[in-house]
Amino acid sequence: MLRVHDQPDNKYMRKPFPSIEIYGKMAKQAKGAGENSPVRKLERFLFWGTVRRKKMDSSISYVWRARKRNALGLPWTFTTYTLSEDRLFIKSGLLKTVEDEVRLYRILDLTMSKTLLQKIFKMGTITVSSADKTMSEFEIKNIKDVDAVKERLSALVEENREKKRVSNREFMTENDIADLV
């Protein structure tokens, strides 16, 4: 009895599909390939839209990465947010790419908000106030799992403040002191 891949090729006949053994070998190779495995490439393509992964710096380890999403919750925008242990990167643009960076110890306040449409699509926006001159107040818009991201960002901000020994002081006026008494 002839199997599909043992049949002779005919120019009018379709080429046979690879057998299961070949797929088994491909799966074993994919497991060993790690970062460049076909599964990882497909995952990166579906999420980021590219197969090739660009690294900013090999010494930077990323805690969180996400794309800004459109109104329907799909990541079809040209803005990416990347959080490392000590910095927050915001990269935006298609023809002209701009990358902003904020040191986490310079962040003063985090505010989370969700509109009705964002609640439906399980998204949210984090408004960040910082002591940075170029980016004093900015938004991390339309991201998934906004509660966990805000808590992680807040924990990293506090950790970096303790590490750098930075404190946030608020100045009180006489009216504020009178309100307390």
Summary of the structure (lengths in Angstrom):
residues: 181
radius of gyration: 24.7
end to end distance: 95.8
largest distance: 96.5
contacts: 412
relative contact order: 0.10
helix: 36%
strand: 26%
